[in-house]
Amino acid sequence: MTTRTLAAQITQTPRTYHQDRAAEAAAHVAGAEVEVRDLVSAAASCAPYLLGLLAKEADWFLKAAEAPQEAVTQVIADAAGFDAATLADGLRQGKRRVALMAAIADLGGAWSLEQVTEALTDYADAACAAALRAGLAAQIKRGKLPGMTEDDLHDAAGMVVLAMGKMGARELNYSSDIDLICLFDETRFDAADFHDARTAFVRATRAMSGTLSDLTGEGYVFRTDLRLRPDPAVTPVCMAMEAAERYYESLGRTWERAAYIKARPCAGDVKAGNAFLKTLRPFVWRRHLDFAAIQDAHDMRLAIREHKGLGGPITLPGHNMKLGRGGIREIEFFTQTRQLIAGGRDPDLRVRGTCDGLSVLTEKGWVPGDVAETLTDHYRHHRTIEHRLQMVQDAQTHTLPKTDAGFDRLACMVDMDTQAMQDDIRARLSAVHELTEGFFAASRAPGDKPDAAPHQFDAQVIDRWLSYPALRSDRGAEIFERLKPGLLARLATSAKPDEALQAFDGFLAGLPAGVQLFSLLKANPQLADLLIDIVTTSPALAQHLSRNAGVFDAVIGGDFFSDWPARDALIKLLEEELAAEADYETRLDASRRWAREWHFRIGVHLLRGLTDAQTAGVQYADLASAVLTVLWPVVIEQFATRHGPPPGRGAVILGMGSLGAGQLTATSDLDMLVIYDADGVESSDGKRPLASRLYYARLTQALITAMTAPMSQGRLYEIDMRLRPSGNQGPVATSLASFESYQKTEAWTWEHLALTRGQVVAGPKALADDVEKMRQEVLTTDQDRAKVLSDVAEMRDRIAASKTPDGVWDAKIGPGRLQDIELLAQAGALIAGQGARDIPNGLAAARDTGVISSTDCDVLVLAYRQCWALQCVTRLLSANPIDSATLGQAGAAFLCRSLDCDTLDALEAQMNQTYAAAGQIITAALRPKAEAKTRPQTKDTA
C-alpha cells in the first residue's frame, strides 16, 4: 500500500473562527506543509480542545502527518507495551495523539466517518486490553486469583470485556464514554474458589476502569460506563457468565436484546466471550418474526423523550442530535428493531454497524432501498455534526448550540453559511423523523375501521374472546382491540359472515398466545386477508395455524409465493438450517419448524389456487423426501456416538405407497422400509458395540423416534412400516439379502404389488442402486397373469367387506375410488414387468397387456386424477371425513373450484358417476381370463 501524506489527502478546510487561536496553532506546526498548516490553524481556531492537544503533541503530529494512518496504527500497537509504571500516562498520551489526528483528518476530509470511528474504537480496544492486563496482573501477583499465574494473562484468566453500543459496533464517538460489560468464565475455577475469583475479577475491573477514566494531569483515556450489565444496582461490576446468562433468559428486556446486537468481545478471553454471545443468540434473536419488538422500541423512544424532555417539535437551538426527534437514536432504533424482527430467521441480518444494518436490510427486502439510502446519508451527516460538537471542548455532548455564536462556530467547522447549515440540519432531522415515526407509530395506530358496520355479528361470540388464552394478557388484548374492527370488516365481506365468525372463533379459541401473531398482523395488514381465508375455508389448516402461528413468518420473511424449489433445493435448505444448530435435540426441533413452514406453504398455495392438487401432491412428497434425506444422516451420526458407525455398507430408506410414488396429501403417513447391508460385518465398532442386526433395528427405532416424537415443535410425520416382510411381526430393519430372498421366494402378490411403488428416498447411493436393481429383478420376473388378477380381485373383496366408503367425499376407499384404481394399476405394472411407480403409467401397462382397453384406460386415468384431487383437497380441509352439511360456504367453494364444478350438488353427481364408471371397468378387468396365464412373451421387457 502506498503511504499517503496528510497533505495529499486533504479535500476541505474549515473556516477560521478565532484569529488568535489560529495564529497560535499555526506557530505549533510552522514546519508543516502549507495545506496542513492551514487546516490545523483553522481547526484549532474553532476548537479549544484541539489547540490544547496540539500544544502537547505538535512534534509527534508533524512527523505523523507524513503517514497519518500508519502513525495512528503504531500508537494503537504501542498501548500493549507499557509497564505498570508508565501505563496510565502512556495510554493518555496515546489517546491525545489518536484524538488529534482523527479530528484533523476528519475536518480536512482526509478520513471518512468510518476511518475516524474505527481509529477511535481500535485505540479503545487496545487501551482496555492493556488496562485489564495490568489489573489482573496485580491480582495474580498478590495471589488473589486462585490457581492463576502470569501464564494465564494471555487470555485474562477467563475474563472478557464486552464492548457495547457504539464501541461494539466500531462506531465510537469522538468524545464518547465506552459502555462495557465485564464477565468471567466461572468454569475455570473450582466451586470452592468461586467467591475469591469473583472478588479478584471485581478488583481488576475497578482497576481497569480507573486506569482508563481517572482524570490526571495528563487527562483521561476513556470515560467508562459499566451500567449496561444485568441489574447493575445489585450486581458486581464483573459477573460470572452463567449468572448473566440466567438473568437474560428469565428477565432480559427488549432494550437489552437490542444492546446485544452490537456486543463484541474487545479484550480478555475473546474465545469465551464469543461463546457467551453464542449462548445468548436465542435471547437476542427470536426464532419467529418478532413484530412485537416494534412496540417495545416505540415505548422506549417515548420513555427517553419524556425522561429527557425531548418530546417537543424540532427547534434547532439546544436540539439533541442523538436523542431528539429525527436524531441518531431514531435511525439506530429503526435499524435495530428491524434486525430484531427478522434476525432470528436470517443470520445475515446480525451485523453490528448501523449503516451495515441498513444495507443488509435493503438487500433482504426489509427496508426499501431509497429509505435505507436516505437514512444512511442522514446518519452519517448527524454523526459528523455530533463529532464537531464534541471536538470543541472534548465534551460528551450531542446538543446543538443555543446561541448564534455557537452556530457560527459550527458553520465554520463544516465550511457552510450559517443559515444554509441550519436549514440543512433542520431538513435532515425532519426527514428522519418522518421516515422513522411512521414505522413505529404503525404499531400503535388504531385498527382499520369500516365506514359503517356491514353486518351485525353475534355479540355473545365476540364477548367471549377476552376469556381466550391469547387475549388474557393486557398487551395481547390491547393489540387485538386495535385489530378487531378490521378483522370483523373482513369477516363481514364473506358470503356467510356468521359462519365465518364461528370459524374465526374456533381459531382464536385454539390460539395459546397472541402478542406475537397480533403484532405481526398489525404490522402486516395483508396477512389478515390470508388468515380469514384460511380459517373460513380449511378447519384443519386453521387448527394447524392456531398451534403454529410462527409459520406466518415464512409468508413475510421469505420467498413464500415464489416458484417451488424442488427436492434437491429443499435438501440444501434444510442442511443449512440444521448446520446452524448445536446439538441433536435442537436439530430435531429445527427440522420440525422448517418442515412445518414448507408444509403450510404448500397448503396455502393450494388453498389460494396457486397450484393444483396434482402439483401439491408432488410438493408434499418432495418435502417428506427431503426431510428423510437430511435427517437420516443426522440420526446415524447421533446413534454412532454411542454404538459406532453403521457396520458394512449402511442402510437405505425405501419409500413405499404414496411416498414411493411421489404423491402425498397434507395428512399422509409415510410408508417405508429400512434395508441394510452389513456386508459380512458382525457388529459395530463403538463405545457400546452392537451386533449388526440389532444395530440396524435400533437405528431404525431411533429414526422413528426422531420423526414421530412430540417435541416442543410437534411431530414431523407419522411412520408406517407395516409393509416390511412379516408385517408388524417382523424386524423393523431388513437385510438386503433377506429382503431379496423373501421377495423372490416367499412374498405374496400384494407385496409385489406394493413393491411396484417402492423408491429409495435416503441413504448411500451404492446401496440404493443395489436395492433398485433388486426391485427391478423381482418385478421383471414372469408373473401368472390370472393369479395376479385373481389375487387382486380377492384383495378387493376383502377390502370391500372390511371397509365401506364414508360418503361421496371419501375418495380413497370403495369401488372405483383411489385404492381400487391403484390396485389395478399396480397389477398392470406387475403383469407387464414394469417398475412403474405412478398410477397413470401403471394403467398404461394394464392397457398394453390387454387387461383393460385403451378407452377404459383413459376413463380410469381421468377418474384417478379426479379422485386424487378430491382426496388432496379434502385432507387439506379437514383430517376427518367431510360432511356436506358442515362443510361451510368457503370450504365448499374451494372444493368445487379445485374440481372444476359450479356447485356442490354438481360435484357430488360427477363423483358418483366417476366412481360407478371406474368401478365397472375394474370389476370387468379382474374377471379370470383363462386364455392368458402369463405375461405375453412378445412384450419387450427391457
N, C-alpha and C positions, 0 to 999 in steps of 0.2 A: 504494500500500500504506500502510495506517495505521501510524504509528510507535507502538510499544507500549513503555512503560517496563518496567524490570526488575521493579518492584514489582507491576505489573499481571499479570506472567507467573508469579509465584511460586506453586507449588502444594504445596510441602512445605518443611520446615525441619529440619536436623539437630538433635540434642540437644547441649547444651553438655557438653563433655568436660573442659575445663580452664578454671576460672573466671577466673584471672588473664589468660590469653591472650584469653579472650572480652572481658574489660573493656578490654584494650589495643586489640583490633580495633575495638570499638565507639567508642573515642575517635578512631580514624582516620577513621571515617565518621559523625561526630556529626551532620553536616548532612543525612544521608540520610533518606529516608522510613523510618518505624519498621519496616516489613516488611523493607526492605533491610538496615537496621542489625541487626535480629535474625538475619537469615540470615547476614550476613557475620561477626558475632561468634561464632555457633555454629560456622560452617565453620572459621574460623581457630582456634577452641579445639581442634579435632580435628587440625589440620594446621599444624605449624610453618612449613612451606614457604609456605603461603598467607598466613600472618601476615607473613612476610618480604616477599612480593610487595606486600602491602597497604601496608607501611611505605614502600615506594619509589613506589608508583603510586596512592596514595589520591586525590590531586587529579584525576588522569585518570579514575579509577574513578567518582568522584562525578558527573562530567559524563557519562561513558559510560552510567551507569545510566539516564539519561533515554531512551536509544535504543541498547541494547546491540548489536544486530545491526549497525546502521549504524556504530557506533563501531569494532567489530572489522573490518568491511569497509574502513573508512578506514585502519586500521593496516596491513592487508594491502596496500592500494594504496600506502601511503607507503613500503613497502620498496623500491620501484623508484626512489625519488628521492634516495637517499643518494649523496654523492660518496665518493671513496676515503678521505678523512679521517674521515668520520662513519659509514661503512658498518658497521663492526664494532660500535660502541656502539649505533648506531641499530637494528640488527637485534636486538640483545639486549634493548633496551628494548621493542621491538615484541613479542618473544616473551613478555616478562613480562606485558604487557598482555593479550595473547590468552590466555595460560595462566590469568591471574587471572579474567578474565571467563568463560572457558569453565568453570572449576571452580565458580565461584559460581552460574552459571546451571544447571550440571549438578546440583549439590547442592540447589538450590532448585526443581528440576523445571521450570525455565523453558525449558530446551532439551532436546530429545530426544538420545539417544545419537548419532544421525546428525548433528545440528547441531553437537554437540561435536567429533566426529571430523572433520567437513568443515571446521570453522573451523581446527582444528589443521593439517589437510592443506593447506588453501589458503595458510596462512601458510608452511608448509614449502616449497610450490611457489614462492611469491614470494621467500623467502629464498634458495633455491637459484639462482633466476634472477638475483637481484641479485649474489650472491657469484660466480657463474660469469662474469657480465659483467665484474665487476671483475678477476677472474683473467685473463681473455682480454685485456682492455684493456691490462693491464700487459705482456703478451707482445707484443701488436701495437705498442705504443708503443716497445718495445725492438727492434722489427724481427725478432723471433724466429719469427713465424708467416708463412711465405713467401707473398708475394703478397696478404696480407690487410691491410685498412685499417680505420679505425673505422667505415666504412660497412658492414662485414661483421659488426659486433656485433649487428645486428638478428636474425640467425639463428645467432649464435655461431660464425660461420665454418665451419659444418658439424658442430659438436659438439652432442651431445644428452645429456641426463641422463635416464636411465630410472628412474622411481620403482618400486620393487619392494615386495613384501609389503604390509603394511597401508597404507603411503603410496600405493602404486599403486592400491589398492582404495578410497582415500579413507576409510580406517578407522583413521587414525593414533591410536596410544595417547596417553594423556595425557603420559606421560614417556618417549616411545618414542625409540629410535635410528631413524634413517632409513636404509633399505637402498637404495643407489644403484648403478647400473651406468652408467659413462661411456664413450661411444663417439664416434668421429668418422667422417665420410664421406670416405674416402680419395680418392674420385673428384674432389674439389675441388682436388687438388694434383697437380702433375707427379710422375712416379715419382722423379725426382732429388731432389725436395723432401720425400719421404715421411718420412724419419727426422727431419729438422728439425721438420716439422709435428707428428709424434708427440711429440717431446720437449717442444715448446711446450704441447701439449694436456695432457701429463702434469703439467707445472708448473702450468698453470692449474687442473687438477683438485685438486692438492695445496693450492693457494692457496684454492680454494673450500672444501675440506674444513676447512682451518684456520680460515677466517673463520667457519664455522658451528660448529665443535666445540671450538675452543680455549677454555679456561676463563680468563677475565679477571676484573678487579674488577667487571665488570658481569654476570658469569655466562657462559653459553654460549647458543647458539641451538638447535642440534640436534646430538647426537652422530651422526656419520656412519659408516656401515659400507659399505666398498667391496668386500667379500669375496665377494659373490654373482656377480662377473664370472667368465668362464671361467678355470679353473685359476689361481686368484689367487696361488698360491705362486710362479709363474714368469712371469706376465703383468703388463704395466704397468697402472697404475690407470685409464688411458684407452686403449682399444684401437680399432683400425680395425674398421669394421663387417664388412668382408669376412673378416677373421681370425676374428671372433666367429662369423660365420655358418658358416664351415668347421668350427669346433670343435663347434657344436651338431649339425651334420649328421653328423659322424663319431663324436663322443664324448659327446654330450649324454645325460644320465640322466633318469630319470623325475622326480626331485625338481626338476630344472631345468625340465622341462616344466610341472610344477605351479606353479613360481615365476612362469613367464611368463604364466600365466592372469591375474595381477594387474598385469603390467608396463604402465607408462604413461609416455609422454614428459612430463616435468614442467618442463623448462627447456631452453633452447637451440633447436636446429633441430628443432622438433616435426615438421615435414613429413618430414625424413629419418628421424626416429625412428619415425614411423608406417610409413614404407616398409620399414624394417628389421624391424619386428614383422610386417609382411605377409609378408616372405620367410621368417620363422620359422614361419608357420602350419602347413606340413606337418610340422615337427618337433613342435610343441606339440599340434596337433590331427590325430591319425592318421585316415586316410580310413576305416578299418574300426573297428568297435566294439572298444575296447581293454580287454577284461576282465582282461588281464594286469596292467594298472595297479593292480588291487586288491591283488594280492600284493606288488607293488613298494611301494605305500603302507603295507601292513601291515608289511613288513620295515623300512621307515623308522621306523614308530612303535615297533617293538620295539628298534631301534637307539638311538633317542632315549631311551627308557625305561632301557635298560641303561647308556648313557653318563652320563645324569643321575641314575641311581639312583632312578628314579621308578616302578619296577615293582611296588611293594607295594600293599596294599589301601588303600582310601580312609580316611585318618585326617586330620581337619581341621588340626591344628596343623602348620604348615610345608608344607601341601599346595600344589603348584604349580597355580594356576588356568589356566595356559597349557598346560604340557606334561604335567601329571599325568593320571591316569585321570579320564575324564569331563570333561576340561578343554576350553579353547578350541580347541587344536590338533586334538583329536579331531573336533570339528564341522567345522573347516576341511578336514581330510583327507577326511572323509566327503563333503563337498560337492565339493571339487576333484577327487577321484577319479572321482566320477560324471560330472562335467563332462568329464574326460579320456576316459572311456569312450565317450561319445556326441557330444562336441563337434565331432569331425571331420565327422560327418554332419549336424549341426544347428547352424548358426551362432548360433541364438538362445541356445544354452547358454553362449556365450562371454562371460559377464559377469564383472566383477571382484569385486564385493562378495559376501560370504558369504551374507547374507540374501537378496540378489537372486538368487544362485545357487540357493538352496533353493526360492525362489518359482518360478523358471522350470523347475527340475527337476520340481516338482509339476505345473506346467502341462503339461509334456511327458510326464508319466506315468512318470518315472523314480524318483520318491520319493512314497510315499503322503502325502496331504495332512495327516493327523494327525501323521505323523512330522516333516514339514517344519515344521509349526506348533510342535510341541513343541521341536524343536531350535532354531528361531529364537528362541523365548522364552528358552530356557536360554542361548543365545549372547549375547543382549542383556543378560541378568542377569549372566553371567560377566564380560562386558566392563565392566559398571557397577561390579562389585566390584573388578575389576582397576584401574579408574581411581581408585577411592577409596584403594586401597592405595598407588598411586603419588603421590597428592596429598599424602600425609603428609610426605614428605621429598624429593619430586621424584626418587625412585629408580626405576630401570628394573627393578622387581620385579614378580613375579607370584605371590609366595608369601604364603599366609595367615599370620597371626600365629602365633607359637609360645607366646605367653603369654596368660593370661586377660586381662591389662590390654590387650593388643593387640586381642583380640576385643571387649572392651568399647568401645574406641575405634571400631572398625569398626561396631559396632552403633549407636553414637551417630550416625555419619555416615549410616547408612541409616534411622535412626529406628526401630529394632526392638529388641525384647527380645533379649538376647544369645543365650539358649538357642534361642529361636524362629528367629533368624537362622542359627545353626549348623545346626539341623535342616533349614532350607530349603536351605542351601548343600549339605549332605550329600545330600539327596534329589535335588537337581538334578544333582550330579556322578554319582550312581548311575544316574539315568535316562539321561544322556548316554552313560555307559559301556555300559549295557545295549543301547542302540539302535545305537551305532556298532560295538561289539565284535562283535556278531552279523554285521554286514555284512562286516567284514574277516576274521573268523575263518572264514567260509564258504569263503574262497579256499584255506584250508589244512586244512579238515576232511577226515577220511578219507572214502573213497568209500562209496557205498551198498552195504552187503554183504548178500547174501541170507541168510536164516536157515540154509539148507543148500544145498549145490551141487545144483541141479536137473538138471544134465546134465554128463557127463564129456566135455569137449572134447579135441580132438587137441592134445596138448601141443607137438608139433613146430610146428604153425601158430603157436601163441601165443609160443613161444620165439623165433621168427624176427622178431617185431615189433621188438625192440630194435635190429635192424640196419637198419630202415627210416629214411629221411631225417627224417621227422617226430619220431623218438624218439632221434636221435643227440645232441641237446643234453641236458645234465644237467637243465635246467629242464623241457624238454618231456617227458622220461622221468619226472621226478618228478610232474608234474601228471597224466600219463596213468596212472601207477601208482595214483593215488587214484581215477581214473575207471574203471579196468578192471573191478573187481568189479561195478559197476552195469551196465556195458555187456554183460558176459558174462551177467548175470542177464536182461537184456532179450533177448539173442540166444537164450537157453535157452527162452524162452517162445514162440518162433516154432514153426510147425508142423514145420519141418525144421531143427533147431538147427545141425547140421553144415553144411548148405547155407548157412544164414545166416552162419555163421562164415567160410566161404570167401568170401562176398560182402563181408563187412566187411574181411576180409584184403586183398581186391583194392582196396578203397577206401583203406585205411591205407597200402598199398604205393605208391599214386599220390599221396599227400599230401606236398608238398615241404617243408612246415614245420608244426609242431604247436602251438607255445606259445599263439598267439592263439586258435585253434579250441578247444584243450583248455581254456583258461581260460574261454572263452565257455560251453562245455558244463558246466564245473564250477559257474559262477555261475548257469546256467540249465538245470537238470536236465531240464526238459521237452523241450529240444531233442534230447536223446539218443533219445527215442522217435521223433522225426521223422527223425533221422539213420538209425537202424536200419531204419525203414520204407522210406526211400529206397534204401539200399544193398542191401537184400534184395529189393526189387521191381524197380528200374529201373537196370540197369548203366550206361545212357547218362547218366541223371541223376546217378548216383553218381560217374561219371568226371568229369562237369562240376563236381560239388561238390568233389571232391578237388583240382581245379586252381583252383577259385574259391571257397574256403571263406568268403570275405568276403560271399558272398550271404546267409549266415545272418544278417548284420547286419539285413537287411530284416525278418526274422522277429521280431527283438527290438525294433528301433528304429523301426518304422513300423506302418502300418495293414495289416499283412500279410494278415489274414483278413477285412478289410472288403470292401465291395462293389467290383466293378470300376469304375474311374473313367471308362472310355470314352476314345475317341481325343482329343477336344478337351482334356480334363483332362490326359491324358498329355503332350500337346504343351506345355501350360503348365508342367507339372512339369519337363520336360526343358529348356525355355527357361530356367527359373530355375536349373537345375543348371549349364548352360553359361555363364550370365551371370556366375557366380562365378569362372570360370576366366580366367586372364590371357592365354593365347595359344592358337594353333591346335592345337598338339600336345596340350596338356592338355585342350582341349575334346574332341578326338577320344577321348582316353583316358577322360574323364568320361562321354562318351556310351556307351562300351562298358561301363563299370562300371554305369551306370544301367540300360541295356538288359538286362544280364545278370541284375540283381536282379529285374526285372519278368518276364523270361523264366522264371527259376527259380520265381517266384511262380505263374505260370500252370501250370507243370508240377506243383508241389506240390498246388495246388488240384485238379487233375485226378486226381492220384495218390490224394489223400485222399477223393475222391468229393464234393468241394465244388462242382465243376462237372462238366458232361458234355463229351463230345468236341466236340459241335457248338459249345458256348459257348467252349471252349478254342480252337477254330479261329478264331473271330471275334476273340478276345483276342490271339492271336499276330499276326493281321493288323493289328489296331489298333496294336499295339506297333511293328511294322515300318513302318507308315504314319506313325506319329508320329515315329519316328527319321528317316525320309526328309524329312518336312515341316520338321523343325527343322534337320537337318544340311545340307540343300541350300543355304539362305541362308548358312550358315557357310562352306561350301566356296566359294560365289560370292564372299563377302567376302574370303576369303584369296586367291583367284585374282585378284581385281580389284586387289589391292595392287600387282601387277606388270603386269597387262595391261589394267587399266581395267575399268569396269562393263560388264555384258553389252550388246552393241550391239543396238539395236532394242527389241523387246518382251520379251526374255528367253527363258527355256526352262522347260518343264514336264517332270515325270517321269510317264510313262504306265505305270501298273502293269498287268501282263498276267498271264494264268494265274490261279493261286490268289491272288496278291496283288491283282490287279484285282477278283477275285470276293470278296475279303474273307474268305478262309478258308485258313489256313496250318497247318502242323504244326510240331513242335518243331525239325525239321531242314530245313525248306523253304528252297530258294534263293529269291531274289527275281527274278522275270521282269519286265523293264522296258524301256522305250524312253525316250530323251530327244528331245523335239521342240522346236525353237526357231523363232522368227520374228525375223529380223534387220530386217524392215520396211524394206528398201532400204538400210540402213546397211552400207557395205562393210567397215568394220573397227572395231575397238575404239579407245578413246582412253585410253591409259595410258602408263606408262614404256616398256613394250615392246609396242606395239600389234600386234594380230594380225588377219588377215582374218577376217571373221565366221564363215565355215565352219570355219576352223582353230580359232578361238577356242572355239566350242561343242564341237568334237571334243576339244580338250584339257581343257576344263572337265568334260566327261563322264568323261574318264580320271581327272581329279582326284577326282571323286565316287566312281568305282570304287575308287581307292586309299584314299580316306577310309573306305569301308565294309569293304574286304577286307584292308587292311594288317594284318599280325600285330604289333600294338604291345604295350606292356607289359601291357595289359589284354585282349589277344587280338584276335580279329576281331569285327566286328559281324555281317555277313551275307555269304554268297557271292552274287554278282550274275550273272545270266544275261541276256544281251542278244541272244540268237540269233533272237529273234522280229522283229528290225528288218528292213527291206527289204534283200534280198540276203543276209540271214543274216550269218554271220561275215565275209563278203567286203565288206559294205557299211560305210559310215561309222558310227561309234558314236553320232553325233547326226544327226538328220534335220530338215531344214527343214519347216515346216508345209506350204508349197506343194508341196514334193516328196513328202511323205508322202501328202497328199491326192490328188495326181495319180497316184501309184503305186497307192493303194488303189482308185481309181476306174477305172484303165485297165490295170493290169498284175498286180495281186495275184492269187494263186491262191486257190482255195476255202479251203484250210486257213488262209490268212492272214486271210480274212474270218471264219472260224470263231473264230480267236484273238481277233479284234477284238471279238467279242460280249462278251468278259470284260474289255475294256480300261477302265481308270478312272484319271483323273489323281489322283495322290496328293500332289503337291508342285509348287509354282511359282505364278506370278502368276495371279490369278483370271480376268482378262480373257482371257488366252491359254488358260487351262484351259477356259473356256466355249467358245472357238472350236474347240478340239480336240474337245470333246464334241459340239458341233454338227456338225462334220465326220464324226465317228464315226456319229452318228445318220443323216446323209445317206447314207453308204456302206451302212449296214445296212438302210435302208428302201428301197433300190433293188430293183426286182423281180428275183428270182432264179429260175433254171431249176431247178425242184424236182427233176426227175430227175437233172440234172447234180450238184446238191448231194449227193443221196443216193448217186449212183454214185461221186463223188469220195470221199465219206466211207467207202463200202464198200471202195474201193481203198486208202485210208489204213489202214483197219482190217486189211486183208490184209497190207499191208507191215509193220505193227507186229507182227502175229502171226508173220510169217516171221522177223523180226529179234530178237524178244524173247519169251521164254516166262515165265510166272509162276513165281516162286521159292517154290513150295509154297502151301498153303492160306492161309498168313498174309500172303501178298503181295496186298494189297487193291487194288493200283494197276494192274498190267499183266495183261492177259488178258481173254478173253471174259466179259462180264457183270460186269466189275470197274470201278473208278473211271474210268479213262481211256476205257473203252468207253462207259460211261454218259454221260460228259462230252461225248464226240464227238457222240452222238445229240442231247443237249440243245442243244449249240451249233448243230447242223444245224437243229433245230426252231426255234431263235431266228432263224437266218438266213433260213429259208424264210418264217417269219412276219413278217420285217422288224422284229424287236424287238432292243433292246439289252439283253436280259435277262442280267445277269451271273451270277446264281446258278443252279445246276443245276435245282432244282425248278421255277423259272419257265420255264427252257428246255424242260424236259419237258412243262410245261403248254402251251407254244407248239406243240410237236410233236403233242400231243393235239388242240389246236384246229385245226391244219391237216390233220388226218387221217393223220399219219404213224404214230401209234400210237392204240390205243383208250384209252378212259378207264380201263378195268381195267388195261391194260398200263402206263399212266402211274402208277397207284397202286403197282403192283408195282415199277416202276423207281425211284420216289421212295423207297420203303422200302429197296430194295436199295442205293441210293446212300447213304442215311443209315447203313446198317449197314457198308458199305464204308468210308465216311469215318470212322466211329467206330473201326473196326479199324485203319485207316491212322494215325489220330491217336494211338491208344494204343500201337501197335507202335513208332512213331517215338519216343515218349517212353521206351519200354522199352529200345530199342537202335537205334543208327544202322545196324546190319547186319540182314539178314533174320533173322526169328525162327525158332528151331528148337524144336519141342515137347520134344525130349529134353533140351535145356539151358536151357529157359525158367526153371525154378525154381518152387517152390511159390507164393511170394508174387507173382511175375510172372503166373503162370497164374491165380491168384485175381483179380488186378486185371483181367486180360483178360476173364475170364468176367463179373465184376461190371459192367464197362463195357458189355458187350453183352447183359446180362440172361440169361445162361445159367448153369446149375448146375455143369456140368463142362466140361473142355476138349474131351472127345470130343463132347459135345452141341453145343458151339460149332463144332467142325470140321464136323460134319454139317450144321449150319444154314448155314454159309457156303458149303459146296459146293452146297447146294440153291439158295441165293440166286444164286450165280454162274451156275448152269445155267439157272435161270428167266430171269434178266435177259439172258443171252447169247442165248437162243432168241428173246426178244422183239426184241432189236436186230437179229439176223440177218434176221428176217422183215421188220422195218421198212425195212431197207436194200435190199430187192429192188426192182428197177426197176419203176416204176408208169407205164406209157406214157400212161395216161389223165390224168395230172396233170403237165403240163410246167412250169407256172409256179404261183406262189402264187395262190390263189383271189382273184379281183378283188372278190368280195363282202366280203372281210375289212376291217374298219376298221383302217387302218394308221396312224392318228393316234398 
